[in-house]
Amino acid sequence: MTPPLGDIAHIGHAQLFTPDLDASVAFFTDFMGLTVNGQHGDTVYLRTYDDYEHHSLVLTARDTPGLGRLALRTSSEEALQRRVRAVEAAGGTGHWTEDEPGLGKVYVTTDPDGHEHALYWESEHYAAPEESRPALKNQPQAKPNRGVGVRRLDHVNFLAADVVANAEFQQRVLGARPTEQIRLDTGRIAARWLTFTNKSYDVVYTSDWTGSSGRLHHLAFATDTREDILRAADLAIDSGVFIETGPHKHAIQQTFFLYVYEPGGNRVELCNPLTRLVLAPDWPLITWTEAERAKGQAWGLKTIESFHTHGTPPVA
């Protein structure tokens, strides 16, 4: 049985592993426009300017790139406890910890593919220092004067050995709603988009062609406008950031996008989905066929294989 909507309020933040911590921090501050808000050993905490919480992104030094923890804030303490009971009732396991600045207790579990999820309620609201205090009191931080200046962490696209099993974890255990999916001619579901909010999607599962588990397809950050993405493309070529594809528009979910790689080897999307909301409580699951998918993106850009399957960056 699908749990009541609203127990998960939104995506809080995500953790990326990087073999070049200094270069990754420079990418996210100088190019993306995030702000460093603390460091503990080999872990750096960064925030987008419109995030009300302590951090939006955690960068941790590791030998190989990839996704660490995806943190989801619940809508209340009671909602947190309901989701913990739902995890355990579904046969999952987890543990409690308090290991992140700005947060209280965190319940850490995994989806069937092994991607780590952290559920929490207690969160410290960010108070900007004088040098980054906004002029408008309903904005947590002044807009950055460097880089793209992304507004928020928007979504996470997981690679998974079994798309349906993982999507159903999000639906049945955490309470997400599916909005769109791809069904191959064999009947297999190759990807599914899901939302916890009125945004058209917060998490995505894409089939991992290698059959591996626990890998990342990409992490996405939202911009104010589509023009910001065009500017990001210009900044990328001026600063040596590798562009994989775009700027263009997805057919699925209609997101205007640019895909780049940060120096640690993780794929990052800049996206502008701000005008598309799912307001219908009875939104039907939209299914795209293999033939429809083969047509490419919204304006005819063909979908390249590495863009949808490969988990390592191409050689520039």
C-alpha positions as CSV (number, residue, x, y, z in Angstrom):
1,M,0.0,0.0,0.0
2,T,1.4,3.4,-1.0
3,P,1.9,5.6,2.1
4,P,0.2,9.0,2.4
5,L,1.8,11.8,0.4
6,G,3.8,14.4,2.3
7,D,6.0,12.3,4.7
8,I,9.0,13.2,2.6
9,A,9.1,17.0,2.2
10,H,11.9,17.4,-0.2
11,I,15.5,16.3,-1.2
12,G,17.8,17.8,1.4
13,H,21.3,17.2,0.0
14,A,23.5,14.7,-1.7
15,Q,27.0,13.4,-1.2
16,L,29.5,12.9,-4.0
17,F,32.8,11.0,-3.7
18,T,35.7,12.5,-5.6
19,P,39.4,11.5,-6.1
20,D,40.4,15.2,-6.5
21,L,38.7,17.0,-3.6
22,D,40.4,20.4,-4.3
23,A,39.5,20.4,-8.0
24,S,35.9,19.3,-7.3
25,V,35.5,22.1,-4.6
26,A,36.8,24.6,-7.1
27,F,34.4,23.4,-9.8
28,F,31.3,23.7,-7.5
29,T,32.4,27.1,-6.1
30,D,33.9,28.8,-9.2
31,F,31.8,27.3,-12.0
32,M,28.5,26.3,-10.3
33,G,28.5,29.2,-7.8
34,L,28.1,27.2,-4.5
35,T,29.5,28.4,-1.2
36,V,31.6,26.4,1.2
37,N,30.0,26.2,4.6
38,G,32.4,24.0,6.6
39,Q,34.9,21.2,6.3
40,H,35.7,18.2,8.5
41,G,38.8,16.3,7.4
42,D,38.3,15.1,3.9
43,T,34.7,16.2,3.7
44,V,33.6,19.7,2.5
45,Y,30.0,21.0,2.9
46,L,28.7,23.4,0.3
47,R,25.4,25.2,-0.3
48,T,23.4,26.7,-3.1
49,Y,22.3,30.3,-2.4
50,D,18.5,29.5,-2.1
51,D,18.9,26.6,0.3
52,Y,17.5,27.2,3.7
53,E,19.5,24.4,5.3
54,H,23.2,24.1,6.3
55,H,24.3,22.4,3.1
56,S,23.1,21.2,-0.3
57,L,26.1,19.1,-1.3
58,V,28.7,17.1,0.5
59,L,32.1,16.4,-1.2
60,T,34.2,13.6,0.3
61,A,37.6,12.4,-0.9
62,R,37.6,8.8,-2.2
63,D,39.7,6.9,-4.7
64,T,36.8,6.7,-7.2
65,P,33.9,9.0,-8.0
66,G,30.3,8.2,-7.2
67,L,27.3,8.9,-5.0
68,G,27.4,8.7,-1.2
69,R,24.3,9.6,0.7
70,L,21.1,11.1,-0.6
71,A,19.4,12.9,2.3
72,L,15.6,13.4,2.4
73,R,14.0,15.7,4.9
74,T,10.6,14.5,6.3
75,S,7.7,16.8,7.0
76,S,7.7,16.2,10.7
77,E,9.2,14.0,13.5
78,E,6.1,11.8,13.2
79,A,6.6,11.4,9.5
80,L,10.2,10.4,10.1
81,Q,9.1,7.7,12.5
82,R,6.5,6.5,10.0
83,R,9.0,6.1,7.3
84,V,11.4,4.3,9.6
85,R,8.7,1.8,10.5
86,A,7.8,1.5,6.8
87,V,11.5,0.6,5.9
88,E,11.6,-2.0,8.6
89,A,8.1,-3.4,7.8
90,A,9.4,-3.9,4.2
91,G,12.3,-6.0,5.5
92,G,14.8,-3.2,5.2
93,T,17.4,-2.3,7.8
94,G,18.9,1.0,9.0
95,H,20.8,2.7,11.8
96,W,20.6,6.1,13.6
97,T,23.5,8.6,13.5
98,E,24.3,12.2,14.2
99,D,27.2,12.8,11.9
100,E,26.4,15.9,9.8
101,P,26.5,19.6,10.8
102,G,23.2,21.4,10.9
103,L,21.2,18.2,11.4
104,G,19.9,16.2,14.3
105,K,19.5,12.5,14.3
106,V,19.5,10.8,10.9
107,Y,18.2,7.4,9.9
108,V,20.4,5.7,7.3
109,T,19.1,2.9,5.1
110,T,19.5,1.7,1.5
111,D,17.4,1.1,-1.5
112,P,17.4,-2.4,-3.0
113,D,20.4,-1.4,-5.2
114,G,22.5,-0.3,-2.3
115,H,22.2,3.5,-2.7
116,E,22.4,5.0,0.7
117,H,19.4,7.1,1.9
118,A,19.3,9.3,5.0
119,L,16.0,10.4,6.5
120,Y,15.8,13.2,9.0
121,W,13.6,15.9,10.4
122,E,15.7,18.1,12.7
123,S,17.4,20.8,10.6
124,E,19.1,24.1,11.5
125,H,18.1,27.0,9.3
126,Y,21.0,28.8,7.7
127,A,22.0,32.3,8.9
128,A,24.1,34.1,6.4
129,P,27.2,35.9,7.6
130,E,27.4,39.7,6.9
131,E,29.3,39.3,3.7
132,S,26.6,37.2,2.1
133,R,23.5,38.5,3.8
134,P,20.7,39.0,1.3
135,A,18.9,42.3,0.7
136,L,15.5,40.5,0.8
137,K,14.6,38.9,4.1
138,N,12.8,35.9,2.4
139,Q,16.0,34.8,0.7
140,P,18.5,32.8,2.8
141,Q,21.7,34.1,1.1
142,A,22.7,36.8,-1.4
143,K,23.0,35.6,-5.0
144,P,26.6,34.6,-5.8
145,N,28.7,37.0,-7.9
146,R,30.6,34.2,-9.6
147,G,29.9,31.2,-11.8
148,V,26.4,30.0,-12.8
149,G,24.8,30.6,-9.5
150,V,22.5,27.6,-9.3
151,R,19.5,27.9,-7.1
152,R,19.1,24.5,-5.5
153,L,19.8,20.8,-5.8
154,D,17.0,19.6,-8.0
155,H,17.1,15.8,-8.5
156,V,19.2,12.6,-8.4
157,N,19.3,10.0,-11.2
158,F,20.4,6.6,-9.9
159,L,21.8,3.8,-12.1
160,A,20.2,0.5,-11.0
161,A,20.3,-3.1,-11.9
162,D,16.5,-3.4,-11.4
163,V,14.6,-0.2,-12.1
164,V,11.2,-1.4,-10.9
165,A,12.4,-2.8,-7.6
166,N,14.1,0.4,-6.7
167,A,11.3,2.6,-7.9
168,E,8.8,0.6,-5.9
169,F,11.0,1.2,-2.8
170,Q,10.6,4.9,-3.4
171,Q,6.8,4.5,-4.0
172,R,5.8,2.0,-1.3
173,V,8.3,2.7,1.4
174,L,9.1,6.4,1.1
175,G,5.9,7.6,-0.6
176,A,7.0,8.9,-4.0
177,R,4.7,9.2,-6.9
178,P,5.8,7.9,-10.4
179,T,5.2,10.5,-13.2
180,E,6.9,9.1,-16.3
181,Q,8.7,6.0,-17.4
182,I,10.3,4.2,-20.4
183,R,9.1,0.7,-21.4
184,L,11.2,-1.3,-23.8
185,D,9.7,-3.6,-26.5
186,T,10.5,-6.5,-24.2
187,G,8.3,-5.1,-21.5
188,R,11.1,-4.2,-19.2
189,I,11.0,-0.8,-17.6
190,A,14.3,1.0,-18.5
191,A,13.7,4.2,-16.4
192,R,11.2,5.7,-14.1
193,W,10.8,9.3,-12.8
194,L,9.3,9.9,-9.3
195,T,8.4,12.9,-7.2
196,F,7.8,13.6,-3.5
197,T,6.5,17.1,-4.2
198,N,4.7,19.1,-6.8
199,K,7.9,19.1,-8.9
200,S,7.5,16.7,-11.8
201,Y,10.4,14.6,-10.4
202,D,12.9,14.4,-7.5
203,V,14.5,11.0,-8.1
204,V,15.0,8.9,-11.2
205,Y,16.1,5.3,-11.7
206,T,17.8,4.4,-15.0
207,S,18.8,0.8,-16.0
208,D,22.5,0.2,-15.6
209,W,23.7,-1.5,-18.8
210,T,26.6,-3.2,-16.9
211,G,24.2,-4.9,-14.4
212,S,26.1,-3.2,-11.5
213,S,24.4,-1.8,-8.5
214,G,24.8,1.3,-6.4
215,R,26.1,3.6,-9.2
216,L,25.2,7.2,-10.1
217,H,23.9,8.5,-13.4
218,H,24.0,12.2,-12.5
219,L,23.3,14.9,-9.9
220,A,21.2,17.9,-11.1
221,F,21.1,21.5,-10.0
222,A,18.3,24.0,-10.9
223,T,19.0,27.4,-12.5
224,D,16.7,30.4,-12.4
225,T,16.2,30.6,-16.2
226,R,17.0,28.7,-19.4
227,E,19.4,31.6,-20.3
228,D,21.5,30.6,-17.2
229,I,22.1,27.3,-18.9
230,L,23.2,28.9,-22.1
231,R,25.6,31.1,-20.0
232,A,26.8,28.0,-18.2
233,A,27.7,26.5,-21.6
234,D,29.8,29.6,-22.5
235,L,31.4,29.5,-19.0
236,A,32.2,25.8,-19.5
237,I,34.1,26.2,-22.7
238,D,35.9,29.3,-21.4
239,S,37.0,27.4,-18.2
240,G,37.8,24.0,-19.7
241,V,34.7,22.2,-18.2
242,F,33.8,19.1,-20.3
243,I,30.4,19.4,-21.9
244,E,28.9,16.0,-22.6
245,T,25.7,17.1,-24.3
246,G,23.3,20.0,-24.6
247,P,22.2,22.7,-24.1
248,H,18.9,21.1,-25.3
249,K,15.5,20.1,-24.0
250,H,14.5,16.6,-22.8
251,A,11.3,15.2,-24.3
252,I,10.7,13.3,-21.1
253,Q,9.8,15.9,-18.3
254,Q,10.5,18.8,-20.8
255,T,13.6,19.9,-18.8
256,F,16.0,22.3,-20.5
257,F,19.5,20.9,-19.7
258,L,23.2,20.9,-20.0
259,Y,25.4,17.9,-19.0
260,V,29.0,18.4,-17.8
261,Y,31.6,16.5,-15.8
262,E,33.2,17.8,-12.7
263,P,36.9,17.1,-12.3
264,G,36.4,14.2,-9.9
265,G,34.5,12.3,-12.6
266,N,30.9,12.7,-11.7
267,R,28.3,13.7,-14.2
268,V,26.4,17.0,-13.3
269,E,23.3,18.4,-14.9
270,L,22.3,22.0,-15.0
271,C,18.6,22.0,-15.5
272,N,15.6,24.4,-15.7
273,P,12.4,22.6,-14.8
274,L,11.0,25.5,-12.7
275,T,7.9,26.0,-14.8
276,R,6.6,22.4,-14.9
277,L,4.7,21.2,-11.8
278,V,2.5,18.2,-11.3
279,L,-0.6,19.6,-9.6
280,A,-3.1,16.9,-10.4
281,P,-3.5,14.5,-7.4
282,D,-4.5,11.8,-9.9
283,W,-1.7,12.4,-12.4
284,P,-1.5,9.4,-14.7
285,L,1.9,7.6,-15.2
286,I,3.1,8.5,-18.7
287,T,4.9,5.7,-20.5
288,W,7.3,6.3,-23.4
289,T,7.9,3.4,-25.8
290,E,11.3,2.3,-27.2
291,A,10.3,3.8,-30.6
292,E,9.4,7.1,-29.1
293,R,12.6,7.2,-27.1
294,A,14.6,6.5,-30.3
295,K,13.4,9.8,-31.7
296,G,15.8,11.5,-29.3
297,Q,15.2,14.7,-27.4
298,A,12.5,17.3,-27.8
299,W,14.0,19.1,-30.7
300,G,15.6,16.2,-32.5
301,L,19.0,15.8,-30.7
302,K,19.7,12.1,-30.8
303,T,20.2,10.4,-27.4
304,I,23.9,9.3,-27.3
305,E,24.6,5.9,-25.7
306,S,27.1,7.1,-23.1
307,F,24.7,9.8,-22.0
308,H,22.2,7.2,-20.8
309,T,24.3,4.2,-19.9
310,H,27.9,4.7,-19.2
311,G,29.0,5.6,-15.7
312,T,32.5,6.9,-16.5
313,P,33.3,10.1,-18.3
314,P,34.2,10.0,-22.0
315,V,37.6,11.2,-23.1
316,A,37.5,14.8,-24.3
